[in-house]
């Protein structure tokens, strides 16, 4: 993926012990996602990392939302991280 027009950044981070998704994903208040550094990014990367690299590269990811506050921002982060993950 060296010919990608996107600049891929690797950021050091630490896990958050309260990130335990249920059947509906990670149910937290918007404030939690906005106030804790890389909170959303950590969760999204965990999802991508759980899929074998050979299976995720070139695959299609479908992202949906209900249009509430922060939804657009979260989708932008997810799309960027999906591109960075191939």
N, C-alpha and C positions, 0 to 999 in steps of 0.2 A: 504494500500500500504506500510505497514511497512516492508514487506519482500523483497522490491525492492533492487537490488544491486546498484542502483544509489543513490547518495547523493543529496537530494533536498535542495536547498538553498532558503530562503525567504529574499529578499532584499528590504529595504525601497526605495521608489522612488517617484517622483512627476510627474504629468502630463505635457505634452508639449502642449500648446494651438494651435500649428500649425499642430497637427496630426488630420487632417480631411480627411479621405479617400473618394475617389470618386468611380466611377464604375470600375476603373482599380486598385483599392487598394490605397496605400499611395505613391503618386508620388513625390519623393524628390531626390535630387542629392545624390550620394554616400557619398560625404563629410559630409552631414548632419547626415547620419546614423553612420558614423565613429567618428564624432567629439562631438556629444552630448551623454553624459553618459546614457546608457540604453535606447536609443531612439528606437532601433529595438525591444528590449525586452519589453518595454512598449506597443508598438503597437501589438506585437504578443500576449501578455498576455490579452490585451483587447479583442482580437478576441476569445481566449479560454474562457474568463470569460463571454462572451456574450452567450455562449452555456451552457445550464443547465448541472450541474455536472453529473447527471444520464445519460444524452444523450452523453456526451463526453467520459466518461470512457469506455474503451474497444472498442471504435470506430476506424475507419480508417481515417487517414488524408492523403490527396494527396498533395504533394508539388511539384511545377514545377518552372522552371526558364528558362532563355534564355542563360545562360552561360556567361554573362558579368561579369566584375570585381565585387567582393564582393558577387556574387551569391552563391558560395560554402560556404562562411562563414555564410551567412544569413540562408541557408538551414540547416547547422549544429546547429545553435541556435534554429531554429524552431523545429527540430527533438528532441533536448534535452528538450525544453520547453513542447513539446507534451508529451514526456515520463513523465515529472514531473507532468503534469496535468492529467495523467491517460489515 
